[in-house]
Amino acid sequence: MGGNNERGSTLVVVLLSITLIMIFATVITSQVLSTSKQVKTTENFQVATDVAEMGIDYFLENVIKQVNFTNNIPYKNPCLYMKDVANSLPKTNPIDSQMINSGASFELSDYQCSPDNSIFSFKSTGKAGLNNTKEINISFPINIEHGFPERPPGFIDCDSETDAPCRPVGDVVYDTNVYFPSGLVIEKVRGTTTTVTSFDSLYVYGKLYMKGENKVENPNAPEEYSEFELYVKNDVFIDGMTDVDNHGTIYVGRDLHVNWGLDDANHADIIVERDAYFYQKTILTKPNSFICVKGTLYMPKDSDFSKVKKLGGKSCETLRTIKSEDGIYADRVLDIATSSEINILLDELNVEY
């Protein structure tokens, strides 16, 4: 009898031991599976983050390369132009950037410009697994430089009293680049004519004022432009207001730069051989005035672009002789912003995880 009791108790101990081992094994297995799932979730979250960062790299390496501000259509702010370019390109990663066997991908979205159009922003969302996503917000400034050009080197100062504008008398000729540090006044003197001829470039800091004179004879300008009071063979820079009275005449052989606008009176004539840039203020014309730009006319965005007539293959010189054709002419007209130096400041890239 005693032997049977011992065998029975041994069986109970064995069964209890097996039960305890099974319970312990189940707990351990559950913990291992839970830990494995957490590790997998963490791995997928990290993959989603990595892929979202790949989206940033994709934008910087591919979308930015397609942004060419010289192709910006007229009157559109550079930030809005970049937004159009970004929307025209794929927003998800191409096949060659897929993470192999991971099922991960990124998506670019929410292209935005700040209210003043100075900051561009977007989102890159990484996806890994079924429910693992990571969204990153990215922004960077767009810097627009369209300030008036600095005076180039090599300009001589005109002879003038301190802080007084230069006032040429008679028919004045400059054979080199000339700088007027306190403005330039060209006014007629009774019984004589006053003309200014420069066979290089002219830079005026301050106001250019032309009194204007009927039937001018400029003995120093080429014969076909002898009726122009101010004849400049190359470029003209006016860092101030330009005021042209009745019958005032200006000829510019290359580019015209005006910082604070142009106000011309009746029968004022201006011809520019290449491009004309008006930076801060636009052109105010009077009846019977004539302004003709053979290249591109750049004006501030608040200008009335509809007032500019297309040259359409016609000659400025021919149109000038037809008084019914007065007005503003140009081969084409653009917002001054399209001529600006535009920098995408990626060194100021802001990334928010």
VENKABEL-V145448 format. One record per residue. N is the residue number from 1. RES is the residue in three letters. PHI is phi in whole degrees, 0 to 359 (none if undefined). PSI is psi in whole degrees, -180 to 180 (999 if undefined). OMEGA is omega in degrees with one decimal (NA if undefined). Layout:
N|RES|PHI|PSI|OMEGA, N|RES|PHI|PSI|OMEGA
This chain:
1|MET|none|-42|-179.2, 2|GLY|298|-37|-178.8, 3|GLY|293|-36|179.8, 4|ASN|293|-38|179.0, 5|ASN|295|-39|179.6, 6|GLU|296|-42|179.7, 7|ARG|295|-37|179.4, 8|GLY|294|-42|179.8, 9|SER|292|-34|177.9, 10|THR|297|-41|-179.7, 11|LEU|297|-41|179.7, 12|VAL|297|-43|179.4, 13|VAL|299|-44|-179.8, 14|VAL|298|-45|-179.0, 15|LEU|297|-41|177.9, 16|LEU|296|-41|179.5, 17|SER|297|-44|179.9, 18|ILE|297|-41|-179.8, 19|THR|297|-45|179.1, 20|LEU|298|-42|179.2, 21|ILE|298|-41|-179.3, 22|MET|294|-41|178.5, 23|ILE|296|-44|179.7, 24|PHE|298|-43|179.7, 25|ALA|296|-40|179.3, 26|THR|296|-43|178.5, 27|VAL|298|-47|-179.9, 28|ILE|298|-45|-179.8, 29|THR|299|-42|179.3, 30|SER|298|-42|179.2, 31|GLN|294|-41|179.0, 32|VAL|297|-45|-180.0, 33|LEU|296|-41|179.3, 34|SER|295|-44|178.1, 35|THR|297|-42|179.4, 36|SER|298|-40|179.4, 37|LYS|294|-42|178.1, 38|GLN|297|-41|178.0, 39|VAL|297|-43|-179.5, 40|LYS|296|-42|178.7, 41|THR|297|-43|178.1, 42|THR|297|-42|179.2, 43|GLU|297|-44|-179.9, 44|ASN|295|-38|178.1, 45|PHE|296|-40|178.6, 46|GLN|293|-40|177.4, 47|VAL|297|-43|179.1, 48|ALA|300|-40|177.9, 49|THR|295|-45|179.7, 50|ASP|300|-41|-177.8, 51|VAL|290|-37|176.2, 52|ALA|298|-39|176.2, 53|GLU|294|-34|174.5, 54|MET|298|-35|177.6, 55|GLY|298|-39|177.0, 56|ILE|297|-46|179.4, 57|ASP|299|-41|179.3, 58|TYR|299|-44|-179.8, 59|PHE|298|-47|-176.6, 60|LEU|292|-35|-174.6, 61|GLU|270|-22|-175.3, 62|ASN|243|-51|-177.7, 63|VAL|293|-47|-178.2, 64|ILE|302|-37|-179.2, 65|LYS|296|-25|-179.0, 66|GLN|275|-7|-178.8, 67|VAL|273|111|179.1, 68|ASN|236|102|-172.6, 69|PHE|294|-16|176.3, 70|THR|288|-16|177.1, 71|ASN|265|2|-178.9, 72|ASN|300|127|-178.9, 73|ILE|292|157|-176.2, 74|PRO|303|143|170.2, 75|TYR|73|5|-178.6, 76|LYS|258|132|178.3, 77|ASN|297|143|-178.8, 78|PRO|305|-35|179.6, 79|CYS|293|-42|177.9, 80|LEU|293|-35|176.4, 81|TYR|297|-44|177.7, 82|MET|299|-38|178.0, 83|LYS|298|-42|177.7, 84|ASP|297|-43|179.4, 85|VAL|297|-46|-179.0, 86|ALA|299|-41|-179.6, 87|ASN|291|-20|-179.0, 88|SER|276|-9|-176.1, 89|LEU|252|159|179.8, 90|PRO|305|141|-178.9, 91|LYS|257|-3|177.7, 92|THR|241|161|-174.9, 93|ASN|291|136|176.7, 94|PRO|291|168|-175.1, 95|ILE|304|-40|-174.6, 96|ASP|288|-6|177.8, 97|SER|247|8|177.7, 98|GLN|296|141|174.5, 99|MET|278|116|-170.1, 100|ILE|302|131|175.0, 101|ASN|59|16|-179.1, 102|SER|257|-20|-175.9, 103|GLY|65|22|-176.9, 104|ALA|264|151|178.4, 105|SER|202|164|174.5, 106|PHE|237|162|176.6, 107|GLU|218|129|177.1, 108|LEU|267|141|-176.9, 109|SER|203|175|172.1, 110|ASP|55|51|174.4, 111|TYR|292|126|-176.0, 112|GLN|221|152|169.7, 113|CYS|245|141|177.0, 114|SER|295|162|-178.3, 115|PRO|308|-35|179.3, 116|ASP|266|8|177.1, 117|ASN|61|25|-179.0, 118|SER|260|-12|-178.5, 119|ILE|229|131|177.2, 120|PHE|255|137|-179.6, 121|SER|221|157|175.8, 122|PHE|200|174|178.0, 123|LYS|240|144|172.5, 124|SER|238|120|-177.6, 125|THR|248|121|176.7, 126|GLY|266|141|180.0, 127|LYS|232|134|178.1, 128|ALA|214|132|-176.8, 129|GLY|72|-159|-174.9, 130|LEU|276|-43|-171.4, 131|ASN|232|18|-177.1, 132|ASN|257|115|178.3, 133|THR|227|155|175.6, 134|LYS|219|124|-179.0, 135|GLU|253|131|178.4, 136|ILE|239|133|177.8, 137|ASN|260|131|-176.0, 138|ILE|234|141|174.7, 139|SER|211|155|176.3, 140|PHE|203|151|-179.0, 141|PRO|281|154|169.7, 142|ILE|242|118|-175.8, 143|ASN|260|125|-178.2, 144|ILE|249|117|179.7, 145|GLU|249|107|172.8, 146|HIS|226|45|177.0, 147|GLY|286|160|180.0, 148|PHE|295|139|-176.7, 149|PRO|299|141|173.7, 150|GLU|291|156|179.0, 151|ARG|294|123|177.9, 152|PRO|295|159|177.3, 153|PRO|290|161|174.0, 154|GLY|91|14|178.5, 155|PHE|263|135|175.0, 156|ILE|268|149|178.2, 157|ASP|278|141|174.4, 158|CYS|287|157|177.1, 159|ASP|284|124|-177.4, 160|SER|201|157|171.1, 161|GLU|290|156|-179.1, 162|THR|302|130|177.0, 163|ASP|60|19|177.0, 164|ALA|245|146|179.6, 165|PRO|291|151|174.5, 166|CYS|290|134|-179.5, 167|ARG|233|85|179.8, 168|PRO|299|146|176.7, 169|VAL|234|132|-178.0, 170|GLY|82|-156|-177.8, 171|ASP|261|102|-173.0, 172|VAL|260|137|-179.8, 173|VAL|236|135|173.6, 174|TYR|242|126|-178.2, 175|ASP|267|-2|-177.9, 176|THR|222|179|176.2, 177|ASN|299|133|-176.8, 178|VAL|233|141|-177.0, 179|TYR|242|129|177.9, 180|PHE|251|99|-169.8, 181|PRO|286|-15|-176.8, 182|SER|228|33|-179.9, 183|GLY|94|170|-179.4, 184|LEU|221|127|177.7, 185|VAL|242|123|175.5, 186|ILE|243|104|-176.1, 187|GLU|232|147|-178.4, 188|LYS|282|147|176.9, 189|VAL|245|134|-175.2, 190|ARG|309|127|176.5, 191|GLY|84|-3|179.8, 192|THR|224|172|173.8, 193|THR|244|154|175.5, 194|THR|234|119|177.7, 195|THR|228|152|177.0, 196|VAL|235|125|179.7, 197|THR|235|128|176.7, 198|SER|237|126|179.0, 199|PHE|268|18|173.1, 200|ASP|219|-122|-179.4, 201|SER|240|165|-176.1, 202|LEU|225|133|180.0, 203|TYR|232|122|-178.8, 204|VAL|245|123|171.9, 205|TYR|258|111|-173.2, 206|GLY|117|-158|-173.4, 207|LYS|269|138|168.2, 208|LEU|260|118|179.4, 209|TYR|239|127|178.1, 210|MET|241|120|-179.7, 211|LYS|293|-33|-179.6, 212|GLY|87|147|-177.8, 213|GLU|204|135|-179.3, 214|ASN|280|142|176.4, 215|LYS|57|58|178.6, 216|VAL|284|144|172.4, 217|GLU|234|104|179.5, 218|ASN|266|107|-174.7, 219|PRO|287|-12|-175.6, 220|ASN|260|-16|179.2, 221|ALA|277|158|174.0, 222|PRO|305|151|-172.3, 223|GLU|306|-40|-176.5, 224|GLU|290|-13|179.0, 225|TYR|238|25|-177.4, 226|SER|290|-13|179.4, 227|GLU|273|4|-176.7, 228|PHE|261|125|179.5, 229|GLU|293|-39|177.9, 230|LEU|244|112|178.8, 231|TYR|242|121|179.2, 232|VAL|236|124|-175.3, 233|LYS|291|-35|-176.4, 234|ASN|247|-119|-171.7, 235|ASP|261|153|175.5, 236|VAL|235|128|176.5, 237|PHE|239|123|179.1, 238|ILE|235|101|-179.2, 239|ASP|271|68|-177.4, 240|GLY|171|-165|179.1, 241|MET|278|147|174.4, 242|THR|245|119|-176.3, 243|ASP|239|115|-177.1, 244|VAL|243|117|-179.5, 245|ASP|278|-173|-177.0, 246|ASN|309|131|175.5, 247|HIS|65|15|175.2, 248|GLY|291|141|-175.4, 249|THR|225|133|-179.3, 250|ILE|227|134|172.8, 251|TYR|237|130|179.0, 252|VAL|240|120|-174.0, 253|GLY|283|-18|177.0, 254|ARG|228|-108|-174.8, 255|ASP|254|148|176.2, 256|LEU|246|128|177.4, 257|HIS|240|122|179.5, 258|VAL|231|125|-174.4, 259|ASN|274|-39|-172.1, 260|TRP|241|33|170.1, 261|GLY|90|171|-177.3, 262|LEU|228|129|176.5, 263|ASP|237|109|-177.9, 264|ASP|244|155|-174.9, 265|ALA|255|-173|-178.8, 266|ASN|304|137|173.7, 267|HIS|63|20|173.9, 268|ALA|279|136|-176.9, 269|ASP|237|131|177.4, 270|ILE|225|129|176.8, 271|ILE|236|130|178.7, 272|VAL|238|123|-174.5, 273|GLU|289|-32|-177.6, 274|ARG|241|-112|-174.8, 275|ASP|254|154|176.5, 276|ALA|234|133|-176.4, 277|TYR|240|123|174.4, 278|PHE|244|114|-166.0, 279|TYR|272|-61|-173.6, 280|GLN|264|-38|-177.6, 281|LYS|235|163|-174.2, 282|THR|258|-163|-176.2, 283|ILE|261|128|174.0, 284|LEU|250|113|-176.1, 285|THR|251|153|176.1, 286|LYS|250|167|177.6, 287|PRO|303|144|177.0, 288|ASN|69|10|174.8, 289|SER|273|157|-173.8, 290|PHE|220|120|176.5, 291|ILE|233|126|-175.1, 292|CYS|226|120|179.6, 293|VAL|246|118|-174.7, 294|LYS|284|-18|177.0, 295|GLY|253|-128|-178.3, 296|THR|259|135|175.0, 297|LEU|260|118|178.6, 298|TYR|257|127|-178.8, 299|MET|227|158|176.8, 300|PRO|299|156|-172.6, 301|LYS|295|-21|-179.7, 302|ASP|271|9|179.1, 303|SER|285|160|175.2, 304|ASP|270|91|-176.3, 305|PHE|293|-21|-177.5, 306|SER|291|-17|-179.9, 307|LYS|282|-13|-177.7, 308|VAL|274|126|-179.8, 309|LYS|263|145|178.5, 310|LYS|283|138|177.8, 311|LEU|296|-42|176.6, 312|GLY|60|37|178.2, 313|GLY|85|-3|179.9, 314|LYS|279|158|-179.8, 315|SER|268|138|175.9, 316|CYS|299|-41|-178.0, 317|GLU|297|-38|178.8, 318|THR|290|-44|-179.9, 319|LEU|298|-34|-178.1, 320|ARG|297|-29|-178.6, 321|THR|278|-11|-179.0, 322|ILE|254|102|-171.8, 323|LYS|295|-23|177.4, 324|SER|288|-10|-178.5, 325|GLU|257|24|178.1, 326|ASP|294|161|-179.1, 327|GLY|133|-163|179.3, 328|ILE|253|127|179.7, 329|TYR|236|148|174.5, 330|ALA|200|154|176.5, 331|ASP|295|-38|171.4, 332|ARG|201|162|-177.7, 333|VAL|230|138|-178.5, 334|LEU|221|160|171.2, 335|ASP|295|139|-179.9, 336|ILE|302|-26|-179.5, 337|ALA|298|-29|-178.4, 338|THR|288|-14|177.4, 339|SER|262|3|-173.9, 340|SER|280|162|170.8, 341|GLU|274|118|-174.4, 342|ILE|246|124|-177.7, 343|ASN|241|128|172.9, 344|ILE|270|114|-171.6, 345|LEU|271|77|-177.8, 346|LEU|288|-19|176.6, 347|ASP|288|-10|174.6, 348|GLU|251|27|179.5, 349|LEU|299|128|179.0, 350|ASN|251|121|-177.6, 351|VAL|240|121|179.7, 352|GLU|243|118|-179.5, 353|TYR|274|999|NA
